[in-house]
Amino acid sequence: MAVDSNNTLSVQAPKRIRLRIPKDYHEEPVISKLVSDNGLVVNIRAAILGGNAIGDGWFDLELQGTTLQIENGLSYLRSLNLEIWDENQLGNW
């Protein structure tokens, strides 16, 4: 957790991730909980979701918040055993 000279939490630069949400989770508010439970701002930069919720969903997300908020959000996604890639793993998306 980064603290600035005024002893307040510092905001991390936006973090880009790509997320695969299996069809089993299509009825679950995964992204909504990511936002509401962790205080994040989430920008959906791209998404693919099959019609009638057939198949997996793919989301290209930009997460904005403090370092702690972003880490907590990623921990939440990992707790669901979702596949997550960040910009360091994929190079030029």
Buried (B, 14 or more C-beta within 10 A) or exposed (E): EEEEEEEEBEBBEBBBBBBBBEEEBBEEEBBEBBBEEBEBEBEEEEEEBEEEEEEBBBBBBBBBBBBBBBBBBBEBBEEBEBEBBEBEEEEEE
